Amino acid sequence: MKVSSHNIGFRQILLGFLRLIRFPNLLIIIFTQYFARIFLIHEQGLSLSVLQEVFTDKNLLLIVLATSLIAASGYVINDYYDIKIDLVNKPERVIIGRYIKRRWALAIHQLFNAIGIALGWAVNRKVFIVNIVAVFCLWVYSNRLKRLAFWGNFLISILTGFSLLILAVYYPGHQREVWIYAIFSFAITLVREIIKDMEDVKGDEKHGCRTLPIIWGIAQTKWLLYVFIGFFIVVLFGLSAQLPNHKIQYIFSGMMLPLAYLIYRLVYADKPKDFAFLSHACKLLMLLGVLSMVWA
């Protein structure tokens, strides 16, 4: 199937651009960082003065913008390298070459990275270094690691956790709570990335990728996911039990029900549409985790 960017209107280009940068995912990143600042890091309870302080915090805004731009840049370069694979797995969702020219995609990627790094420098040196590392890791992931078993999944999951940990780099308060939620984000992302590999086996195998489902098969990869999920449940409950208050432990207890349903659906999943559902379910579980910060 050949893609073309001819005879495309502005509205289609705009919608294609929003899909390219995964706008809903960026909103989740923004909400996550602001929720963490308000409900995990801030020493006081929720009040109008607290909200005013948070939303007028220039450095927080710069951190959020930088994180969002670097994440968007990562999505762009990932799609740039994956055009041939996506034409097999998800031809209707290919953006680059159809709505946005390849050279424009590269320009967007470079511009977003440059702005994200510059915003990090405007905050402080630590945030600047973290942003440079994130940019480099996203490029390595898209160019090389994505096609290898596990390590690409692992790297992108670490970067997801770092969207929270970067707040701990700048704000010193309640670091243990931030770390617990960062590990939660890492765990859900790792599970989702491996599920996405199971969904995309056909195209990945055709273009020489060596993901876990291709090397091990779907059945063995599922067993690895069961082990990961069990391990992370133990780790999260173990860490939350050490906190002075046990609110986070109660929150994770409540999330066991949707997680149990996800595992149930994973057991019987064997078609791409089944794994697509599970991928969306992981994203919903991530969103529930962000919202749970209100009660943490």
C-alpha positions in Angstrom: 0.0 0.0 0.0 1.4 3.3 -1.0 0.8 6.4 1.1 0.4 9.9 -0.4 0.3 13.4 1.0 -1.4 14.9 -2.1 -4.9 16.4 -2.0 -5.0 16.5 1.8 -6.9 19.4 3.5 -5.7 21.4 6.5 -8.2 19.7 8.8 -6.9 16.3 7.9 -3.3 17.5 8.3 -4.1 18.9 11.8 -5.9 15.7 12.9 -3.1 13.6 11.5 -0.6 15.7 13.4 -2.5 15.2 16.7 -2.6 11.5 16.0 1.1 11.5 15.2 2.2 13.1 18.5 -0.4 10.9 20.4 -2.2 13.9 21.8 -4.2 11.9 24.4 -1.0 10.4 25.7 0.5 13.8 26.1 -2.6 14.9 28.1 -2.0 11.9 30.4 1.6 13.1 30.9 0.5 16.6 31.7 -2.2 15.5 34.1 0.2 13.0 35.8 2.8 15.7 36.4 0.4 18.3 37.7 -1.5 15.7 39.8 1.8 14.5 41.3 2.8 18.1 42.1 -0.5 18.9 43.8 -1.3 15.6 45.6 2.0 13.9 46.2 4.7 16.5 46.5 2.9 19.5 48.1 3.0 19.6 51.9 -0.4 21.1 52.4 -3.9 19.8 51.6 -5.8 20.8 48.5 -6.9 24.4 48.6 -7.3 27.4 46.3 -4.0 28.9 47.5 -2.2 25.6 46.7 -3.8 25.4 43.2 -2.8 29.0 42.6 0.8 28.3 43.7 1.1 25.2 41.5 -0.4 26.8 38.4 1.7 29.9 38.7 4.9 27.8 39.2 6.9 28.8 36.1 9.4 26.0 36.5 6.8 23.3 36.8 5.2 24.6 33.6 8.6 24.4 31.8 9.2 20.9 33.1 5.7 19.8 31.9 6.2 21.4 28.5 9.6 20.0 28.0 8.5 16.5 29.0 5.5 16.7 26.6 7.6 18.0 23.7 10.2 15.3 24.1 7.6 12.6 24.4 5.8 13.9 21.2 9.2 14.0 19.4 9.7 10.4 20.4 6.3 9.4 19.0 7.2 11.2 15.7 10.6 9.5 15.2 9.1 6.2 16.2 6.5 6.4 13.5 9.1 7.7 11.0 11.2 4.5 11.4 8.1 2.3 11.5 6.3 3.3 8.3 6.8 0.0 6.6 5.8 -2.0 9.7 2.7 0.1 10.3 1.6 -0.4 6.7 1.3 -4.1 7.5 0.0 -3.8 11.1 -2.2 -0.7 11.0 -2.3 0.7 7.4 -5.3 3.0 8.2 -3.3 4.7 11.0 -0.2 5.7 9.0 0.3 9.4 9.2 3.8 10.1 7.8 3.8 10.1 4.0 0.0 10.4 3.9 -0.8 13.6 5.9 2.7 14.8 6.8 5.7 14.6 4.6 8.7 12.6 5.8 11.0 15.7 5.8 8.4 17.6 7.9 8.2 14.8 10.4 12.0 14.9 10.9 11.8 18.7 11.2 9.1 18.4 13.9 11.1 15.8 15.7 14.2 18.0 15.8 12.4 21.2 16.7 10.5 19.5 19.6 13.7 18.0 21.0 15.6 21.3 20.8 12.8 23.2 22.6 12.5 20.5 25.2 16.2 20.5 25.9 16.2 24.4 26.0 13.3 24.4 28.5 15.2 22.0 30.7 18.2 24.3 30.7 15.9 27.2 31.7 14.9 25.2 34.9 18.2 23.9 36.1 21.2 21.7 35.1 19.8 18.5 36.5 16.6 18.8 34.5 18.6 19.7 31.4 20.7 16.6 31.7 17.7 14.4 32.3 16.1 15.8 29.1 19.2 15.2 27.0 19.4 11.6 28.2 15.6 11.2 27.4 16.1 12.5 23.9 19.0 10.2 23.2 17.2 7.2 24.6 14.1 7.8 22.6 16.2 8.0 19.4 18.1 4.8 20.3 14.8 3.1 21.0 13.2 4.0 17.7 16.3 3.4 15.6 17.5 0.2 17.1 16.1 -1.2 20.4 12.5 -1.3 19.3 13.3 -4.2 17.0 15.0 -6.2 19.7 13.6 -8.5 22.3 12.6 -6.8 25.6 15.3 -4.0 25.8 13.2 -1.6 23.8 10.2 -2.3 26.0 12.3 -1.8 29.1 13.8 1.5 28.0 10.5 3.1 27.0 9.1 2.0 30.4 11.9 3.6 32.3 11.4 6.8 30.4 7.7 6.7 31.3 8.7 6.4 34.9 11.1 9.3 34.5 8.2 11.6 33.6 7.4 11.4 37.3 11.0 11.1 38.7 12.0 14.3 37.0 9.7 16.0 39.5 11.6 14.4 42.3 14.8 15.7 40.7 13.5 19.3 41.1 11.1 19.1 44.1 12.6 17.5 47.2 9.3 16.7 49.1 7.6 13.2 49.4 10.1 11.5 47.2 9.0 8.0 48.3 5.4 8.6 47.1 6.7 9.8 43.8 9.0 6.8 43.4 6.1 4.4 44.1 3.9 6.0 41.4 6.9 6.1 39.1 7.4 2.3 39.5 3.7 1.8 39.0 3.9 3.8 35.7 7.0 1.8 34.7 5.2 -1.5 35.4 2.0 -0.7 33.5 4.0 0.6 30.6 6.2 -2.4 30.4 3.2 -4.7 30.3 1.5 -2.6 27.7 4.6 -2.4 25.5 4.9 -6.2 25.4 1.2 -6.6 24.7 1.6 -4.2 21.8 4.4 -6.4 20.5 2.0 -9.3 20.6 -0.6 -7.3 18.7 2.0 -6.3 16.0 3.6 -9.7 15.5 2.7 -9.9 11.8 4.3 -6.7 10.6 7.2 -6.9 13.0 8.2 -10.4 11.8 7.9 -9.4 8.2 10.4 -6.6 8.7 13.0 -8.5 10.7 12.1 -7.4 14.3 13.1 -9.7 17.1 10.5 -9.0 19.7 9.6 -11.4 22.6 6.4 -12.8 20.9 8.4 -13.5 17.7 11.3 -15.3 19.6 9.3 -17.0 22.3 5.8 -17.2 20.9 2.6 -15.7 22.3 2.1 -18.4 25.0 5.5 -18.0 26.6 5.4 -14.2 26.4 2.1 -14.3 28.3 3.7 -16.3 31.1 6.5 -13.7 31.3 3.8 -11.0 31.7 2.1 -13.0 34.5 5.5 -13.1 36.3 6.1 -9.4 35.8 2.6 -8.5 37.1 3.0 -10.6 40.2 6.5 -9.2 40.9 5.4 -5.6 40.6 2.4 -6.2 42.8 4.7 -7.5 45.5 7.1 -4.6 45.1 4.4 -1.9 45.1 2.7 -3.3 48.2 6.0 -3.7 49.9 7.1 -0.1 49.3 3.7 1.4 50.1 3.5 -0.6 53.4 6.7 1.3 54.6 5.0 4.7 54.2 3.8 6.5 57.4 0.2 6.4 56.2 -1.3 3.5 54.3 -3.5 5.4 51.8 -1.5 4.3 48.8 -1.6 0.7 49.9 -5.5 0.9 50.1 -5.5 2.6 46.6 -3.4 -0.3 45.1 -5.7 -2.8 46.8 -8.7 -1.2 45.0 -6.9 -1.4 41.7 -6.5 -5.2 42.0 -10.0 -5.7 40.6 -9.4 -4.0 37.2 -6.0 -5.6 37.1 -7.5 -9.1 37.7 -9.9 -8.4 34.8 -7.0 -7.5 32.6 -5.2 -10.7 33.5 -8.4 -12.7 32.7 -8.6 -11.1 29.3 -4.9 -11.7 28.7 -5.3 -15.4 29.4 -7.8 -15.8 26.5 -6.4 -13.3 24.1 -5.1 -14.7 20.8 -6.1 -12.2 18.1 -4.7 -8.7 17.3 -8.1 -7.1 18.4 -7.8 -8.9 21.8 -4.3 -7.4 22.3 -5.5 -4.0 21.1 -8.2 -4.1 23.8 -5.6 -5.1 26.4 -3.3 -2.2 25.3 -6.2 0.3 25.8 -7.0 -1.3 29.1 -3.4 -0.7 30.3 -3.8 2.9 29.3 -7.0 3.1 31.3 -5.3 1.5 34.3 -2.6 4.1 34.0 -5.2 6.9 34.0 -6.9 5.4 37.1 -3.5 5.4 38.8 -3.0 9.1 38.0 -6.5 9.9 39.4 -5.8 7.9 42.5 -3.2 10.5 43.5 -6.2 12.6 44.7 -6.5 10.2 47.7 -2.9 9.4 48.2 
